């Protein structure tokens, strides 16, 4: 069975960053931005979604943590 991309729980955001989509019991929508690095899933940033698009500020926070993580673990 194929799942339409709009129904996917995880989607690539580019540059090795992924977004996990979650609906909380309160019916609010949460997102967790993560990377797969050295055989580990590393959560970089999580937030409650308030707009249709992922806010640039949240992406910037995750990318900053991604750079720090990749530099630290090399």
Secondary structure as UniProt FT lines:
FT   HELIX           5..7
FT   STRAND          10..14
FT   TURN            15..16
FT   STRAND          17..23
FT   TURN            25..26
FT   STRAND          29..37
FT   TURN            38..39
FT   STRAND          40..48
FT   HELIX           56..72
//
